[in-house]
Amino acid sequence: MRIIVQNVTRASCEVNQKIVGSISRGFCLFVGFTNGDNKEVVSKMANKLLSLRLFDDENGKTNLSLKDVNGEILSISQFTLYASVKDGRRPSFVNALNPKEASKLYDYFNQCLKDAGYKVETGIFGAMMKIDLVNDGPFTTILDSKELF
């Protein structure tokens, strides 16, 4: 599982010219799954994400968590996080988990975040989405379950 975490001052997701998810300050997440991912991996990743201190405190140190800043979450499914361009010039997506299983894990991930008490907005799994965000910093962090656990 991979998550691209962007600290944002605002973010929204549009599908078919309609806003389907929108947040103010918080995290815009791009979430992808690979073969071997399961609910245990997803739970660990959700807990890791929510424990991170990625926001500046009054002294400009990255010392505050999402909870500390009353942050919100926009979670976007993105299978392209497992694209490979090793061979040729077009990406291969063989490392991305099949859509049926990925959709279940994506829903489970978002429920873990909601169960922890956060406002979670989402895109639409598998849809063509337009993401509008203001990256605060910019500050972007990459979480990869293969590197963390």
Secondary structure, DSSP 8 states (H G I E B T S, - for coil): -EEEEEEEEEEEEEETTEEEEEESSEEEEEEE-BTT--HHHHHHHHHHHHH-EEEE-TTS-EEEETTTTT-EEEEEE-GGGG-B-SSSSS-B-TTB--HHHHHHHHHHHHHHHHHTT--EEE--TTS--EEEEEEEEEEEEEEEHHHH-
